[in-house]
Amino acid sequence: MNIDESWPVVGTKLQDGKICVGGKYFNIFSRIGYNNTNRIVFEDKLFKILKAEFNVHLIPDDGTLHPKALVAMRRDDILKIYVNQYMVHHCLGFIWLLNKLQYENKLIDFEPIVYHSKFRPIYKINTLKIAKMFKAREKVRVLGAVTATKKGVGTEEAFLSYYLMVSSFTDINTFKWSTMKSIEYLSTETKNMPILYNKIIFKGHRLITKKGQNIRQCLYELANNPKSFIEFNDKRIPFIDMAQYKYILAMHGLNRGCHDGRRFWLFHMNRVLFLPIDDARQWFNELDNPPEPWIHYIPYSEQRIVKTKSLSEIEEAYNKLESNSELYNTIKNNCSDYAKKYLSYEAVEDFVIKKLS
């Protein structure tokens, strides 16, 4: 299996989604009417390829398995992956990654696990039913985008975001290759990219809520000032263009509790990052050597912005860095060094192998 030829490349819009298999591109799904709603269904020809070449099997759509989830296990050296017919394209990256590791003999046997690609934790997964269905010899673990626990329901373990496993989800214009090549491209291209704007940039959608308590809405209103030190860009600009700014700010996804899937890529941007301290923990926050505030990034509180309607915390840190170029360069270099050591493609694979063992 040639990883560069078979790794999924998926467009940002559903109707433009295509996937590359064996050097040929296929439409990965079609919309159909189902119970008065629009559902996404993979083409039969693609499922035949997934089954024949990537160990993917269909299970009945009886509510056992969420469309954004899959079950994977490896027994007696044989890898098997189970999905239902409404599987979303977000799962493709994990399918490809598992098969790559299997092909390279890097996996060992593991009992059934559930991986889901949803932005927020899914607490409705019936792990007892899945354990019975696949005759699991131990408790079925659920791997999601963030660490999450809900009393009386269960725990999700932080795993890789689909933004990482299918880099084109982050930006189809910037990332057109496998995760491995995308890491190399981003870190190399941004290293010597000149800084054009002495500001903090946030790129993303803004939401309008009646209560006005959304962090993105607050940030947009506070930053929408020509004299501001921070810029809120809700236009479609290439991801890599954020490196034209001296600082990059990240926050949680569109809904509270959602993971920030692009954060992994920001660590490879060779810039100083502003990261929230009150959001969900991602997989690299669970490492023995997680990134640390004021060493690898600048911390700030999203909830403080909403509560105070002020960017004073961020502005204070910004002014501190602007007046101390040595501190700026130290944190920027620390962030890049951390990415090279702990967020390299080899480190990602090692994490997956250990997590599944």
C-alpha positions in Angstrom: 0.0 0.0 0.0 1.4 3.4 -1.0 0.4 5.8 1.7 0.7 8.9 -0.5 -1.6 7.4 -3.2 -4.2 6.0 -0.9 -4.4 8.6 1.9 -7.8 10.3 1.9 -8.0 13.9 0.5 -11.4 15.3 1.3 -12.8 18.7 0.3 -14.2 21.1 2.9 -17.7 21.0 1.3 -19.7 17.8 1.4 -20.7 17.9 -2.3 -17.1 18.3 -3.3 -15.8 15.5 -1.2 -13.7 13.0 -3.1 -11.3 10.3 -2.0 -8.2 8.9 -3.6 -7.8 5.2 -3.7 -5.0 3.6 -5.7 -4.4 6.8 -7.6 -8.1 7.2 -8.6 -10.6 9.6 -7.2 -14.1 8.7 -6.2 -17.1 10.6 -5.0 -17.3 9.4 -1.5 -21.0 9.9 -0.8 -24.3 10.9 -2.2 -27.2 12.7 -0.5 -30.5 10.8 -0.3 -33.8 11.5 1.5 -34.1 9.4 4.7 -36.9 9.8 7.2 -37.5 13.4 5.9 -33.9 14.3 6.4 -30.8 14.5 4.2 -28.5 11.7 5.0 -25.0 11.0 3.5 -24.5 7.5 2.0 -21.2 6.2 0.7 -21.3 4.9 -2.8 -21.4 1.1 -3.1 -18.3 1.0 -5.2 -16.3 2.7 -2.5 -17.5 0.3 0.1 -16.4 -2.6 -2.0 -12.9 -1.0 -2.2 -12.9 -0.4 1.6 -13.9 -4.0 2.3 -11.5 -5.5 -0.2 -8.4 -3.4 0.5 -8.9 -1.8 3.9 -10.6 -4.4 6.2 -13.9 -2.5 6.5 -17.1 -4.3 7.1 -20.7 -3.1 7.3 -23.0 -3.8 10.3 -26.8 -3.1 10.4 -27.9 0.4 11.0 -29.9 -0.5 14.1 -28.7 2.4 16.3 -25.9 0.4 17.9 -23.2 2.4 16.2 -23.3 6.2 15.7 -22.7 7.3 12.1 -19.7 9.3 13.2 -18.2 6.3 14.9 -16.6 2.9 14.0 -15.5 -0.2 15.8 -11.9 -1.5 15.3 -10.2 -4.6 16.7 -7.2 -6.8 15.9 -7.3 -10.5 16.7 -4.9 -13.2 15.6 -3.0 -10.6 13.6 -6.1 -9.8 11.6 -7.4 -6.1 11.6 -11.1 -5.6 11.2 -13.1 -2.3 11.1 -16.9 -2.1 11.4 -19.1 0.8 10.3 -22.7 1.3 9.3 -23.8 2.5 5.9 -24.2 6.1 7.1 -20.6 6.4 8.2 -19.4 9.9 7.7 -16.2 10.8 5.8 -14.5 12.0 9.0 -13.8 8.4 9.9 -11.7 7.8 6.8 -8.4 9.0 8.3 -8.5 6.5 11.1 -9.3 3.7 8.6 -6.3 4.6 6.5 -4.0 5.1 9.5 -4.9 1.7 11.0 -4.3 0.0 7.7 -1.0 1.7 7.3 0.2 0.5 10.7 -1.2 -3.0 10.0 0.6 -3.1 6.7 3.9 -2.0 8.3 3.5 -4.7 11.1 3.4 -2.0 13.8 0.2 -3.1 15.5 -0.4 -5.8 18.1 -3.7 -7.4 18.8 -6.2 -5.3 20.6 -9.8 -5.8 21.8 -12.7 -3.9 20.2 -12.6 -0.1 20.7 -14.9 2.6 19.5 -13.5 5.6 17.7 -15.8 8.5 17.0 -15.0 11.7 15.1 -17.7 14.0 16.4 -16.7 17.4 17.6 -18.2 16.8 21.0 -18.2 13.7 23.2 -20.9 11.1 22.4 -22.4 9.6 25.6 -25.1 7.5 23.8 -22.7 4.8 22.5 -23.9 1.5 23.9 -20.6 -0.1 24.8 -22.2 -3.0 26.5 -24.1 -4.0 23.4 -21.0 -3.5 21.3 -19.0 -5.7 23.7 -21.6 -8.4 23.4 -21.8 -8.1 19.6 -18.0 -8.5 19.2 -17.5 -10.8 22.2 -15.1 -8.4 23.8 -12.9 -9.9 26.5 -12.6 -6.6 28.3 -14.4 -3.3 28.7 -14.9 -1.5 25.4 -13.1 1.8 25.4 -14.3 4.9 23.5 -11.7 7.1 21.9 -12.9 10.6 21.0 -11.3 14.0 20.2 -11.0 15.1 23.8 -10.9 13.7 27.3 -14.5 13.8 28.7 -16.3 12.2 31.6 -20.0 12.3 32.4 -21.3 11.0 35.7 -23.1 7.7 35.4 -22.4 7.3 31.7 -18.7 6.8 31.0 -15.4 8.3 29.9 -14.0 9.1 26.6 -10.3 9.0 26.1 -8.6 11.8 24.1 -7.5 10.5 20.7 -6.6 12.0 17.3 -8.9 14.6 15.7 -10.0 13.9 12.1 -8.3 17.3 11.3 -5.0 15.5 12.0 -5.7 12.2 10.2 -7.1 13.9 7.2 -5.2 17.2 6.9 -7.3 18.4 4.0 -10.2 18.9 6.5 -8.2 21.8 8.0 -7.8 23.5 4.6 -7.9 21.8 1.2 -5.9 24.6 -0.3 -3.0 24.3 2.1 -3.0 20.5 2.7 -3.1 18.2 -0.3 -1.1 15.3 1.0 -0.9 12.7 3.7 -0.4 13.9 7.3 3.2 13.1 7.1 3.9 15.3 4.2 1.6 18.0 5.5 3.6 18.4 8.7 6.8 18.7 6.7 5.3 21.2 4.3 3.8 23.5 7.0 6.8 23.6 9.3 9.2 24.2 6.4 7.1 26.9 4.6 6.4 28.9 7.7 9.9 28.9 9.2 11.2 31.6 6.9 7.9 33.2 6.0 8.1 37.0 6.7 5.8 38.5 9.3 3.6 41.1 7.7 1.3 42.0 10.5 2.3 42.7 14.1 -1.0 41.4 15.4 -2.8 38.4 16.8 -4.9 36.6 14.2 -7.9 34.4 14.8 -9.4 32.6 11.8 -12.8 31.0 12.0 -16.6 31.3 11.9 -18.5 33.6 14.3 -21.8 32.7 15.8 -24.7 35.1 16.6 -26.6 34.2 19.7 -29.5 36.0 21.4 -27.8 36.0 24.8 -24.5 37.3 23.4 -22.6 34.8 25.5 -20.7 33.1 22.7 -17.0 33.5 22.9 -16.5 33.9 19.2 -19.2 36.6 19.1 -17.5 38.4 22.0 -14.1 38.2 20.4 -15.5 39.4 17.0 -17.2 42.5 18.6 -14.1 43.4 20.7 -11.6 42.8 17.8 -13.7 44.7 15.2 -11.7 47.8 15.5 -9.1 49.2 13.1 -6.8 50.1 16.0 -7.1 46.7 17.7 -4.1 44.5 18.3 -6.1 41.4 17.3 -7.8 40.5 14.1 -10.9 38.2 13.7 -10.9 36.8 10.2 -14.1 35.0 9.3 -13.2 34.8 5.6 -11.9 31.8 3.7 -8.2 32.4 3.6 -5.5 29.7 3.3 -4.6 28.2 6.6 -0.9 28.9 6.0 -1.5 32.6 5.5 -2.0 32.9 9.3 1.8 32.7 9.5 1.9 36.2 8.1 0.8 37.3 11.6 3.2 37.5 14.5 0.7 35.7 16.9 -2.0 33.1 16.3 -5.0 32.6 18.7 -7.0 29.4 19.0 -10.3 28.6 20.8 -12.7 25.8 21.0 -15.0 24.7 18.2 -18.3 26.3 17.1 -20.2 24.8 20.0 -19.0 24.9 23.6 -17.2 21.7 24.5 -16.1 21.1 21.0 -12.5 20.3 20.3 -10.2 22.6 18.4 -9.1 20.2 15.8 -6.7 22.6 14.1 -4.6 23.2 17.2 -2.2 20.4 16.3 -1.3 22.2 13.1 -0.9 25.5 14.8 2.1 24.1 16.8 3.9 23.6 13.5 3.4 27.2 12.4 6.6 28.7 13.9 4.6 31.5 15.7 3.6 32.3 19.3 0.2 30.8 20.1 -2.5 32.0 22.4 -4.4 29.0 23.7 -7.4 28.8 26.0 -7.0 27.2 29.5 -10.7 26.4 30.0 -11.4 24.1 27.1 -11.4 20.3 26.6 -8.1 18.5 26.9 -6.7 17.0 23.7 -4.4 14.0 23.3 -1.1 15.8 23.6 -2.3 17.4 26.8 -2.4 13.9 28.2 1.2 13.1 27.3 3.9 12.7 30.0 5.4 15.9 28.6 2.4 18.2 27.7 2.9 21.7 26.3 3.2 24.2 29.2 1.9 27.8 29.5 4.5 30.6 29.1 7.0 28.0 27.9 5.3 26.7 24.7 2.3 29.0 24.4 0.5 31.9 26.0 -2.6 31.0 28.1 -5.9 32.9 28.3 -9.4 32.3 29.6 -12.3 32.2 27.1 -14.8 32.5 29.9 -13.1 35.6 31.3 -13.6 37.3 27.9 -17.3 36.4 27.9 -17.7 37.5 31.5 -15.8 40.8 31.4 -16.4 41.7 27.7 -12.7 42.6 27.7 -9.5 41.4 26.0 -7.4 42.9 28.8 -5.8 39.5 29.7 -4.7 38.9 26.1 -3.7 42.5 25.6 -1.5 42.5 28.7 0.3 39.3 27.4 0.6 40.8 23.9 2.2 44.0 25.3 4.6 42.0 27.4 5.8 40.0 24.4 6.0 43.1 22.2 8.3 44.8 24.7 10.5 41.7 25.1 11.7 40.2 21.8 13.8 37.7 23.6 10.8 36.3 25.4 8.9 36.2 22.2 11.6 34.3 20.3 12.1 31.9 23.3 8.4 30.9 23.4 8.2 30.7 19.6 11.3 28.4 19.4 10.1 26.3 22.4 6.8 25.7 20.6 8.5 24.7 17.4 10.9 22.4 19.2 8.0 20.8 21.1 6.2 20.2 17.8 9.3 18.6 16.3 9.8 16.3 19.2 6.3 15.4 20.5 4.0 16.2 17.5 6.0 14.7 14.7 4.4 12.1 12.5 6.5 9.4 14.2 5.3 10.6 17.6 1.6 10.5 16.4 2.0 6.9 15.3 3.7 6.0 18.5 0.8 7.5 20.5 -1.7 5.5 18.4 0.2 2.2 18.8 0.4 2.7 22.6 -3.2 3.8 22.9 -4.5 0.7 21.2 -2.2 -1.7 23.0 
